[in-house]
Amino acid sequence: MKPPLPLYDITPFTLLDFPGKTACIFWFSGCNMRCPYCYNPDILFCRGKVPYSRAASFLESRTGLLDGVIFSGGECTLHPSLFSYAELVKDTGMLIKTDTNGSRPDVIAQLLESSLLDYVALDFKAPERRYKQVSGRALFNEFHKTLHLLIASEIPFEVRTTVHPHLLDKEDILEMTRILEEAGYRGTYYLQQAIDHGNTLNKLPEPGHCPWLASITSSMFQVSLRNTESSLHFGSPAP
């Protein structure tokens, strides 16, 4: 039996990325989207460099010190060895948070059924009519199915959108808010203003400031802003 495929990298510690938990980040290579503001372009195309054995040794050394592990990327649900890493984490007694674009609802369903998820951050890229323009792929229906799967589950999750004013405007965000309301979402909707720090997948005009973000509200759930560079980019994998 072949060993699990390697990870791209490990961030050994974060207090910001798993709400209320001490955690590390497992970065998985590869992604099925091409968001122009992506700040981890290297991870999209590179193969993993951290073997499973090293990840296992790392987790063993952190047992009792960390509460959980964040699966991020890239898009971790594409990784052929995702379930091997999830089972490894659970064997240590740690929790799992998954960052996902929601494009693999079948994988999310399997993780839920196997009790391998404790928290999810779901990226909402754009309304359907602009989904391909923003993400490079026409995968809105897959996202929408994942959203409904998570709403029906009992695990906590958040929805978040990265806002670049040259890709999304106020009307787009209002439409996305309505989509969440109609789906029955009752968590927190995080709006993250894009920041150009010189290493994005594609060159976009300087995003500037979006003062209208503060006017986005919902009677069904909380809308919260994450629009500082530290909140957007903390925990990025090593180059």
MIDOSE-1310 file (N, C-alpha, C; in nm, 2 decimals, decimal comma, always signed):
residues 239
mkpp	+0,08/-0,12/+0,00/+0,00/+0,00/+0,00/+0,09/+0,13/+0,00; +0,06/+0,22/-0,09/+0,14/+0,34/-0,10/+0,11/+0,43/+0,02; +0,22/+0,50/+0,06/+0,19/+0,60/+0,17/+0,11/+0,72/+0,12; +0,05/+0,79/+0,21/-0,03/+0,91/+0,17/+0,06/+1,01/+0,10
lply	+0,00/+1,08/+0,01/+0,08/+1,19/-0,06/+0,12/+1,30/+0,04; +0,23/+1,37/+0,02/+0,27/+1,47/+0,11/+0,19/+1,60/+0,11; +0,21/+1,67/+0,22/+0,15/+1,81/+0,23/+0,24/+1,91/+0,17; +0,19/+2,02/+0,14/+0,27/+2,13/+0,08/+0,36/+2,19/+0,19
ditp	+0,30/+2,21/+0,31/+0,37/+2,27/+0,42/+0,29/+2,26/+0,55; +0,35/+2,29/+0,66/+0,28/+2,30/+0,79/+0,32/+2,43/+0,86; +0,22/+2,50/+0,90/+0,24/+2,62/+0,99/+0,22/+2,57/+1,13; +0,32/+2,58/+1,22/+0,32/+2,51/+1,34/+0,22/+2,56/+1,45
ftll	+0,19/+2,69/+1,44/+0,10/+2,75/+1,54/+0,02/+2,87/+1,50; -0,10/+2,87/+1,53/-0,19/+2,99/+1,51/-0,29/+3,00/+1,62; -0,32/+3,12/+1,66/-0,43/+3,15/+1,75/-0,55/+3,22/+1,68; -0,53/+3,25/+1,55/-0,63/+3,33/+1,48/-0,72/+3,26/+1,39
dfpg	-0,68/+3,14/+1,34/-0,75/+3,08/+1,23/-0,85/+2,97/+1,27; -0,85/+2,93/+1,39/-0,95/+2,83/+1,44/-1,01/+2,89/+1,56; -1,13/+2,95/+1,55/-1,19/+3,03/+1,66/-1,19/+2,96/+1,80; -1,12/+3,03/+1,89/-1,12/+2,98/+2,03/-1,02/+2,87/+2,05
ktac	-0,94/+2,83/+1,95/-0,85/+2,71/+1,96/-0,71/+2,74/+1,93; -0,62/+2,67/+2,00/-0,48/+2,67/+1,95/-0,47/+2,57/+1,84; -0,40/+2,60/+1,73/-0,40/+2,51/+1,62/-0,27/+2,52/+1,54; -0,25/+2,43/+1,45/-0,15/+2,43/+1,34/-0,23/+2,43/+1,21
ifwf	-0,16/+2,45/+1,10/-0,22/+2,45/+0,97/-0,15/+2,35/+0,88; -0,23/+2,25/+0,83/-0,18/+2,16/+0,72/-0,22/+2,22/+0,59; -0,12/+2,26/+0,50/-0,15/+2,32/+0,37/-0,14/+2,21/+0,27; -0,25/+2,20/+0,19/-0,26/+2,10/+0,08/-0,25/+2,16/-0,05
sgcn	-0,16/+2,10/-0,14/-0,14/+2,16/-0,27/-0,26/+2,14/-0,36; -0,26/+2,23/-0,46/-0,36/+2,21/-0,57/-0,49/+2,29/-0,54; -0,55/+2,34/-0,65/-0,68/+2,40/-0,63/-0,76/+2,39/-0,77; -0,89/+2,38/-0,77/-0,97/+2,38/-0,89/-1,02/+2,52/-0,92
mrcp	-0,98/+2,62/-0,85/-1,02/+2,76/-0,89/-0,90/+2,84/-0,91; -0,92/+2,95/-0,98/-0,81/+3,05/-1,01/-0,85/+3,19/-0,98; -0,88/+3,21/-0,85/-0,92/+3,35/-0,81/-0,80/+3,44/-0,83; -0,82/+3,55/-0,90/-0,70/+3,64/-0,93/-0,64/+3,70/-0,81
ycyn	-0,71/+3,72/-0,70/-0,66/+3,78/-0,58/-0,59/+3,68/-0,49; -0,58/+3,55/-0,53/-0,53/+3,44/-0,44/-0,39/+3,48/-0,40; -0,36/+3,48/-0,27/-0,23/+3,52/-0,22/-0,14/+3,40/-0,19; -0,18/+3,28/-0,23/-0,10/+3,16/-0,22/-0,08/+3,10/-0,36
pdil	-0,04/+3,17/-0,46/-0,03/+3,11/-0,59/+0,06/+2,99/-0,61; +0,17/+2,99/-0,53/+0,27/+2,88/-0,54/+0,20/+2,75/-0,50; +0,11/+2,75/-0,41/+0,05/+2,63/-0,36/-0,04/+2,57/-0,46; -0,08/+2,64/-0,56/-0,18/+2,59/-0,66/-0,11/+2,49/-0,75
fcrg	+0,02/+2,51/-0,78/+0,09/+2,43/-0,88/+0,20/+2,35/-0,83; +0,24/+2,36/-0,70/+0,35/+2,29/-0,65/+0,31/+2,15/-0,59; +0,39/+2,05/-0,59/+0,37/+1,93/-0,53/+0,40/+1,94/-0,38; +0,35/+1,85/-0,30/+0,38/+1,85/-0,16/+0,53/+1,82/-0,13
kvpy	+0,57/+1,87/-0,02/+0,71/+1,85/+0,02/+0,73/+1,80/+0,17; +0,61/+1,79/+0,24/+0,62/+1,74/+0,38/+0,56/+1,60/+0,38; +0,64/+1,50/+0,40/+0,58/+1,36/+0,39/+0,49/+1,33/+0,51; +0,40/+1,24/+0,49/+0,31/+1,20/+0,59/+0,38/+1,16/+0,72
sraa	+0,49/+1,09/+0,71/+0,56/+1,05/+0,84/+0,60/+1,17/+0,92; +0,65/+1,28/+0,85/+0,68/+1,40/+0,92/+0,56/+1,47/+0,99; +0,45/+1,47/+0,91/+0,33/+1,53/+0,97/+0,29/+1,45/+1,09; +0,30/+1,32/+1,09/+0,26/+1,23/+1,20/+0,35/+1,26/+1,32
sfle	+0,48/+1,27/+1,30/+0,58/+1,30/+1,40/+0,55/+1,44/+1,46; +0,52/+1,54/+1,38/+0,49/+1,67/+1,43/+0,36/+1,67/+1,52; +0,26/+1,60/+1,48/+0,14/+1,60/+1,56/+0,16/+1,53/+1,69; +0,24/+1,42/+1,69/+0,27/+1,35/+1,81/+0,35/+1,44/+1,91
srtg	+0,43/+1,53/+1,86/+0,51/+1,62/+1,94/+0,42/+1,73/+2,00; +0,30/+1,75/+1,94/+0,21/+1,86/+1,98/+0,09/+1,81/+2,06; +0,08/+1,68/+2,08/-0,03/+1,63/+2,15/-0,03/+1,69/+2,29; -0,15/+1,74/+2,33/-0,17/+1,81/+2,46/-0,13/+1,95/+2,46
lldg	-0,07/+2,00/+2,34/-0,04/+2,14/+2,33/-0,13/+2,22/+2,23; -0,18/+2,14/+2,13/-0,27/+2,20/+2,04/-0,41/+2,15/+2,05; -0,51/+2,23/+2,02/-0,65/+2,18/+2,03/-0,69/+2,12/+1,89; -0,63/+2,17/+1,78/-0,68/+2,13/+1,66/-0,59/+2,16/+1,54
vifs	-0,63/+2,11/+1,42/-0,55/+2,12/+1,30/-0,64/+2,18/+1,19; -0,59/+2,28/+1,12/-0,67/+2,34/+1,01/-0,62/+2,28/+0,88; -0,71/+2,23/+0,80/-0,68/+2,19/+0,67/-0,71/+2,30/+0,57; -0,60/+2,35/+0,50/-0,62/+2,46/+0,41/-0,54/+2,44/+0,29
ggec	-0,54/+2,54/+0,20/-0,47/+2,52/+0,07/-0,46/+2,65/+0,00; -0,47/+2,64/-0,14/-0,52/+2,53/-0,22/-0,66/+2,50/-0,17; -0,70/+2,38/-0,22/-0,83/+2,33/-0,19/-0,81/+2,19/-0,13; -0,82/+2,17/+0,00/-0,79/+2,04/+0,06/-0,88/+1,93/+0,02
tlhp	-1,00/+1,96/-0,02/-1,09/+1,85/-0,05/-1,06/+1,78/-0,19; -0,96/+1,83/-0,26/-0,91/+1,77/-0,38/-0,80/+1,67/-0,36; -0,74/+1,67/-0,24/-0,62/+1,59/-0,21/-0,66/+1,45/-0,19; -0,59/+1,36/-0,27/-0,62/+1,22/-0,26/-0,61/+1,15/-0,12
slfs	-0,52/+1,21/-0,04/-0,49/+1,16/+0,09/-0,56/+1,23/+0,21; -0,66/+1,31/+0,17/-0,72/+1,39/+0,28/-0,77/+1,31/+0,39; -0,84/+1,20/+0,37/-0,90/+1,12/+0,47/-0,79/+1,05/+0,56; -0,68/+1,02/+0,50/-0,57/+0,97/+0,58/-0,52/+1,07/+0,68
yael	-0,51/+1,19/+0,64/-0,46/+1,30/+0,73/-0,57/+1,33/+0,83; -0,70/+1,32/+0,79/-0,80/+1,35/+0,89/-0,81/+1,24/+1,00; -0,79/+1,11/+0,96/-0,79/+1,01/+1,06/-0,67/+1,02/+1,15; -0,55/+1,06/+1,09/-0,43/+1,08/+1,17/-0,46/+1,19/+1,28
vkdt	-0,52/+1,30/+1,24/-0,55/+1,40/+1,34/-0,65/+1,35/+1,45; -0,75/+1,28/+1,41/-0,85/+1,23/+1,50/-0,79/+1,13/+1,60; -0,69/+1,05/+1,55/-0,62/+0,96/+1,64/-0,54/+1,03/+1,75; -0,51/+1,15/+1,73/-0,44/+1,23/+1,83/-0,54/+1,29/+1,93
gmli	-0,67/+1,29/+1,90/-0,77/+1,35/+1,98/-0,79/+1,50/+1,95; -0,73/+1,55/+1,84/-0,74/+1,69/+1,81/-0,86/+1,71/+1,72; -0,91/+1,84/+1,71/-1,02/+1,88/+1,63/-0,97/+1,92/+1,49; -1,06/+1,92/+1,40/-1,03/+1,95/+1,26/-1,12/+2,07/+1,21
ktdt	-1,05/+2,17/+1,16/-1,12/+2,28/+1,09/-1,08/+2,27/+0,95; -1,18/+2,28/+0,86/-1,15/+2,27/+0,71/-1,18/+2,41/+0,64; -1,09/+2,46/+0,57/-1,11/+2,58/+0,48/-1,14/+2,52/+0,34; -1,26/+2,56/+0,29/-1,30/+2,50/+0,16/-1,37/+2,60/+0,07
ngsr	-1,36/+2,58/-0,06/-1,44/+2,67/-0,15/-1,57/+2,60/-0,18; -1,60/+2,49/-0,12/-1,73/+2,42/-0,13/-1,76/+2,36/-0,27; -1,65/+2,33/-0,34/-1,67/+2,28/-0,48/-1,68/+2,13/-0,48; -1,66/+2,06/-0,36/-1,66/+1,92/-0,36/-1,76/+1,87/-0,25
pdvi	-1,89/+1,89/-0,27/-1,99/+1,86/-0,17/-1,99/+1,71/-0,13; -1,95/+1,63/-0,23/-1,95/+1,48/-0,20/-1,84/+1,45/-0,09; -1,73/+1,52/-0,10/-1,62/+1,50/+0,00/-1,67/+1,56/+0,13; -1,73/+1,68/+0,13/-1,78/+1,73/+0,26/-1,88/+1,64/+0,32
aqll	-1,97/+1,58/+0,24/-2,06/+1,49/+0,29/-2,00/+1,36/+0,36; -1,89/+1,31/+0,29/-1,82/+1,20/+0,35/-1,75/+1,23/+0,48; -1,69/+1,35/+0,49/-1,63/+1,40/+0,61/-1,73/+1,41/+0,72; -1,84/+1,46/+0,69/-1,95/+1,48/+0,79/-2,00/+1,34/+0,84
essl	-2,02/+1,25/+0,75/-2,07/+1,12/+0,78/-1,97/+1,04/+0,86; -1,84/+1,07/+0,85/-1,73/+1,00/+0,92/-1,69/+1,07/+1,05; -1,76/+1,18/+1,08/-1,73/+1,26/+1,20/-1,59/+1,31/+1,20; -1,55/+1,36/+1,08/-1,41/+1,41/+1,06/-1,41/+1,56/+1,04
ldyv	-1,52/+1,63/+1,08/-1,52/+1,77/+1,08/-1,57/+1,83/+1,21; -1,50/+1,94/+1,25/-1,55/+2,00/+1,38/-1,58/+2,15/+1,35; -1,53/+2,21/+1,25/-1,55/+2,35/+1,21/-1,52/+2,36/+1,06; -1,59/+2,45/+0,99/-1,57/+2,47/+0,85/-1,57/+2,62/+0,82
aldf	-1,48/+2,67/+0,74/-1,48/+2,80/+0,69/-1,51/+2,78/+0,54; -1,63/+2,83/+0,50/-1,68/+2,81/+0,36/-1,66/+2,94/+0,28; -1,58/+2,94/+0,17/-1,57/+3,06/+0,09/-1,68/+3,07/-0,01; -1,74/+3,19/-0,01/-1,85/+3,22/-0,10/-1,79/+3,32/-0,20
kape	-1,76/+3,28/-0,32/-1,68/+3,36/-0,41/-1,76/+3,47/-0,48; -1,89/+3,44/-0,52/-1,96/+3,54/-0,59/-2,10/+3,49/-0,62; -2,20/+3,58/-0,66/-2,33/+3,53/-0,70/-2,31/+3,45/-0,83; -2,41/+3,37/-0,86/-2,40/+3,27/-0,97/-2,36/+3,34/-1,10
rryk	-2,41/+3,45/-1,13/-2,39/+3,51/-1,26/-2,24/+3,56/-1,27; -2,17/+3,58/-1,16/-2,03/+3,63/-1,17/-1,93/+3,52/-1,11; -1,98/+3,40/-1,08/-1,90/+3,31/-1,02/-1,78/+3,27/-1,10; -1,80/+3,24/-1,23/-1,68/+3,20/-1,31/-1,58/+3,32/-1,33
qvsg	-1,63/+3,44/-1,34/-1,55/+3,56/-1,36/-1,46/+3,57/-1,23; -1,51/+3,55/-1,12/-1,43/+3,57/-0,99/-1,34/+3,46/-0,96; -1,39/+3,33/-0,98/-1,32/+3,22/-0,93/-1,25/+3,14/-1,05; -1,28/+3,17/-1,17/-1,23/+3,10/-1,28/-1,30/+2,97/-1,32
ralf	-1,40/+2,93/-1,24/-1,47/+2,81/-1,26/-1,62/+2,83/-1,23; -1,71/+2,77/-1,31/-1,85/+2,78/-1,30/-1,90/+2,67/-1,20; -1,87/+2,69/-1,07/-1,90/+2,59/-0,97/-1,99/+2,64/-0,86; -2,08/+2,74/-0,90/-2,18/+2,79/-0,80/-2,27/+2,68/-0,74
nefh	-2,32/+2,60/-0,83/-2,41/+2,49/-0,78/-2,35/+2,40/-0,68; -2,22/+2,37/-0,70/-2,15/+2,28/-0,60/-2,14/+2,36/-0,47; -2,10/+2,49/-0,48/-2,09/+2,56/-0,35/-2,23/+2,56/-0,28; -2,33/+2,59/-0,36/-2,47/+2,60/-0,30/-2,51/+2,47/-0,23
ktlh	-2,47/+2,35/-0,29/-2,50/+2,22/-0,23/-2,42/+2,21/-0,10; -2,30/+2,25/-0,10/-2,22/+2,24/+0,02/-2,28/+2,33/+0,13; -2,32/+2,45/+0,10/-2,38/+2,54/+0,19/-2,50/+2,47/+0,26; -2,59/+2,40/+0,18/-2,70/+2,34/+0,24/-2,66/+2,22/+0,32
llia	-2,56/+2,14/+0,28/-2,51/+2,03/+0,36/-2,47/+2,08/+0,50; -2,40/+2,19/+0,51/-2,34/+2,24/+0,63/-2,46/+2,30/+0,72; -2,55/+2,36/+0,66/-2,67/+2,42/+0,73/-2,74/+2,30/+0,80; -2,76/+2,19/+0,73/-2,83/+2,08/+0,78/-2,75/+2,00/+0,88
seip	-2,62/+2,02/+0,89/-2,54/+1,94/+0,98/-2,54/+2,01/+1,12; -2,48/+1,95/+1,22/-2,48/+2,01/+1,35/-2,34/+2,07/+1,38; -2,25/+2,08/+1,29/-2,12/+2,14/+1,32/-2,12/+2,29/+1,30; -2,05/+2,36/+1,37/-2,04/+2,51/+1,35/-1,96/+2,54/+1,22
fevr	-2,00/+2,64/+1,15/-1,93/+2,69/+1,03/-1,95/+2,83/+1,01; -1,86/+2,89/+0,93/-1,87/+3,03/+0,89/-1,87/+3,04/+0,74; -1,93/+3,15/+0,69/-1,92/+3,18/+0,55/-1,84/+3,31/+0,53; -1,75/+3,31/+0,43/-1,66/+3,43/+0,42/-1,65/+3,46/+0,27
ttvh	-1,63/+3,59/+0,24/-1,61/+3,64/+0,10/-1,50/+3,74/+0,10; -1,41/+3,71/+0,01/-1,30/+3,81/-0,02/-1,35/+3,91/-0,12; -1,35/+4,04/-0,08/-1,41/+4,14/-0,17/-1,30/+4,23/-0,23; -1,29/+4,22/-0,36/-1,21/+4,31/-0,44/-1,31/+4,39/-0,53
phll	-1,30/+4,53/-0,51/-1,41/+4,61/-0,57/-1,41/+4,61/-0,73; -1,30/+4,55/-0,79/-1,30/+4,54/-0,93/-1,36/+4,41/-0,98; -1,40/+4,32/-0,88/-1,46/+4,19/-0,91/-1,60/+4,19/-0,85; -1,62/+4,25/-0,73/-1,75/+4,24/-0,67/-1,79/+4,38/-0,62
dked	-1,91/+4,42/-0,64/-1,96/+4,55/-0,60/-2,07/+4,54/-0,49; -2,12/+4,65/-0,44/-2,22/+4,64/-0,33/-2,34/+4,56/-0,37; -2,39/+4,57/-0,49/-2,51/+4,49/-0,53/-2,48/+4,34/-0,53; -2,36/+4,31/-0,57/-2,32/+4,16/-0,56/-2,32/+4,11/-0,42
ilem	-2,27/+4,19/-0,33/-2,26/+4,14/-0,19/-2,40/+4,14/-0,13; -2,49/+4,24/-0,16/-2,63/+4,23/-0,12/-2,70/+4,11/-0,17; -2,67/+4,08/-0,30/-2,73/+3,96/-0,36/-2,68/+3,83/-0,28; -2,55/+3,82/-0,25/-2,50/+3,71/-0,18/-2,56/+3,70/-0,04
tril	-2,58/+3,81/+0,02/-2,64/+3,81/+0,15/-2,78/+3,75/+0,15; -2,86/+3,79/+0,04/-2,99/+3,74/+0,02/-2,99/+3,58/+0,00; -2,89/+3,54/-0,08/-2,88/+3,39/-0,10/-2,86/+3,32/+0,03; -2,77/+3,37/+0,12/-2,75/+3,31/+0,25/-2,88/+3,31/+0,33
eeag	-2,95/+3,42/+0,33/-3,07/+3,43/+0,41/-3,17/+3,33/+0,36; -3,19/+3,32/+0,23/-3,29/+3,23/+0,17/-3,25/+3,08/+0,20; -3,12/+3,05/+0,21/-3,07/+2,92/+0,24/-3,10/+2,88/+0,38; -3,12/+2,98/+0,47/-3,14/+2,95/+0,61/-3,01/+2,96/+0,69
yrgt	-2,91/+3,03/+0,64/-2,78/+3,04/+0,71/-2,81/+3,13/+0,83; -2,75/+3,09/+0,95/-2,76/+3,17/+1,07/-2,63/+3,19/+1,15; -2,52/+3,17/+1,08/-2,39/+3,19/+1,14/-2,34/+3,34/+1,12; -2,21/+3,36/+1,11/-2,16/+3,49/+1,08/-2,11/+3,49/+0,94
yylq	-2,14/+3,60/+0,87/-2,09/+3,62/+0,74/-1,97/+3,72/+0,74; -1,85/+3,67/+0,71/-1,73/+3,75/+0,72/-1,70/+3,81/+0,58; -1,68/+3,94/+0,57/-1,64/+4,01/+0,45/-1,50/+4,05/+0,47; -1,41/+4,00/+0,38/-1,27/+4,03/+0,39/-1,23/+4,11/+0,27
qaid	-1,18/+4,23/+0,30/-1,14/+4,32/+0,18/-1,00/+4,27/+0,13; -1,00/+4,25/+0,00/-0,87/+4,20/-0,06/-0,76/+4,30/-0,04; -0,64/+4,25/-0,02/-0,52/+4,33/-0,01/-0,42/+4,28/-0,11; -0,36/+4,37/-0,19/-0,26/+4,34/-0,28/-0,12/+4,35/-0,21
hgnt	-0,06/+4,24/-0,18/+0,07/+4,25/-0,12/+0,18/+4,20/-0,22; +0,15/+4,20/-0,35/+0,25/+4,18/-0,45/+0,28/+4,04/-0,49; +0,20/+3,94/-0,44/+0,22/+3,80/-0,48/+0,09/+3,73/-0,51; +0,00/+3,80/-0,57/-0,13/+3,74/-0,60/-0,12/+3,67/-0,74
lnkl	-0,22/+3,58/-0,76/-0,22/+3,50/-0,88/-0,22/+3,58/-1,01; -0,30/+3,68/-1,01/-0,31/+3,78/-1,13/-0,29/+3,92/-1,08; -0,25/+4,00/-1,16/-0,23/+4,14/-1,12/-0,37/+4,21/-1,14; -0,42/+4,27/-1,03/-0,54/+4,34/-1,03/-0,51/+4,49/-1,00
pepg	-0,60/+4,58/-1,03/-0,59/+4,72/-0,99/-0,58/+4,72/-0,83; -0,51/+4,82/-0,78/-0,51/+4,83/-0,63/-0,65/+4,84/-0,58; -0,69/+4,75/-0,48/-0,83/+4,74/-0,44/-0,87/+4,87/-0,36; -0,78/+4,94/-0,30/-0,83/+5,06/-0,23/-0,92/+5,02/-0,11
hcpw	-1,00/+5,11/-0,07/-1,09/+5,09/+0,05/-1,23/+5,08/+0,00; -1,31/+4,99/+0,06/-1,45/+4,98/+0,03/-1,54/+5,03/+0,14; -1,56/+5,16/+0,15/-1,64/+5,21/+0,27/-1,78/+5,15/+0,28; -1,84/+5,10/+0,16/-1,97/+5,05/+0,17/-1,98/+4,92/+0,23
lasi	-1,87/+4,85/+0,26/-1,88/+4,72/+0,33/-1,94/+4,73/+0,46; -1,92/+4,84/+0,53/-1,98/+4,86/+0,66/-2,13/+4,87/+0,66; -2,18/+4,90/+0,54/-2,33/+4,91/+0,54/-2,40/+4,78/+0,51; -2,33/+4,67/+0,49/-2,39/+4,54/+0,46/-2,44/+4,48/+0,59
tssm	-2,57/+4,46/+0,60/-2,63/+4,40/+0,72/-2,73/+4,29/+0,68; -2,77/+4,22/+0,78/-2,88/+4,11/+0,76/-2,96/+4,10/+0,89; -3,09/+4,08/+0,87/-3,17/+4,06/+0,99/-3,17/+3,91/+1,03; -3,10/+3,83/+0,96/-3,10/+3,68/+0,98/-2,97/+3,64/+1,05
fqvs	-2,86/+3,71/+1,03/-2,73/+3,67/+1,08/-2,64/+3,79/+1,09; -2,53/+3,77/+1,16/-2,43/+3,88/+1,18/-2,34/+3,89/+1,06; -2,31/+4,01/+1,02/-2,21/+4,04/+0,92/-2,09/+4,11/+0,99; -1,97/+4,05/+0,97/-1,86/+4,10/+1,03/-1,75/+4,13/+0,93
lrnt	-1,67/+4,24/+0,96/-1,56/+4,27/+0,86/-1,43/+4,22/+0,91; -1,35/+4,16/+0,81/-1,21/+4,13/+0,83/-1,14/+4,20/+0,72; -1,09/+4,32/+0,75/-1,04/+4,39/+0,63/-0,90/+4,45/+0,67; -0,82/+4,38/+0,75/-0,69/+4,42/+0,78/-0,59/+4,31/+0,72
essl	-0,47/+4,35/+0,68/-0,38/+4,26/+0,62/-0,35/+4,14/+0,71; -0,34/+4,17/+0,84/-0,30/+4,06/+0,93/-0,41/+3,95/+0,93; -0,54/+3,99/+0,93/-0,65/+3,89/+0,93/-0,66/+3,82/+0,80; -0,62/+3,88/+0,69/-0,63/+3,81/+0,56/-0,52/+3,71/+0,54
hfgs	-0,40/+3,75/+0,59/-0,28/+3,67/+0,55/-0,21/+3,60/+0,66; -0,25/+3,61/+0,78/-0,18/+3,54/+0,89/-0,18/+3,39/+0,86; -0,07/+3,32/+0,87/-0,06/+3,18/+0,86/-0,04/+3,13/+0,72; +0,00/+3,22/+0,62/+0,03/+3,17/+0,49/+0,15/+3,08/+0,49
pap	+0,15/+2,98/+0,40/+0,26/+2,88/+0,40/+0,39/+2,95/+0,36; +0,50/+2,88/+0,40/+0,63/+2,94/+0,36/+0,65/+2,93/+0,21; +0,72/+3,03/+0,15/+0,74/+3,02/+0,01/+0,83/+2,91/-0,03
